Amino acid sequence: MHVVGKDPIAASAEDWLHAAAHAVRDQMVGRWMDS
């Protein structure tokens, strides 16, 4: 999982939500910094 560092099998729904949010945030910030 992105950022969270848990085994996908052991991850809860909230862990998946946080990982997805961090992944989206990282992509947005990366594109913002490149512009």
N, C-alpha and C positions, 0 to 999 in steps of 0.2 A: 504494500500500500504506500502511496505517496506520502511522505513526511511523517506519518504516524508511526511507522516501523513495526507494525504488528503482522503476524501471520494472517493471511486472508481468511483462513478457516476459523481462526479465533476472534476475528474482528466482529464487533457488533454493528448494528445498523447506524448508530451514531458515529462510530469510527469511520464507516464508509462515507457518511455525509461530510465529516470533517476533512477527510482525505480529498474528496472531490472538491470541496470549497477551497482548500489550499492549492490544489492543482490549477483550478481556474484562476485564483488570485495570482499565482506565480506566472501564469501565461500572460495575464493582463499587465502585470508590472513589467515583465520582460519586454513586451511590445511597447509599453509606454517609455521605458528607458531607451529603447532603440530609436525612438522618434525624436 
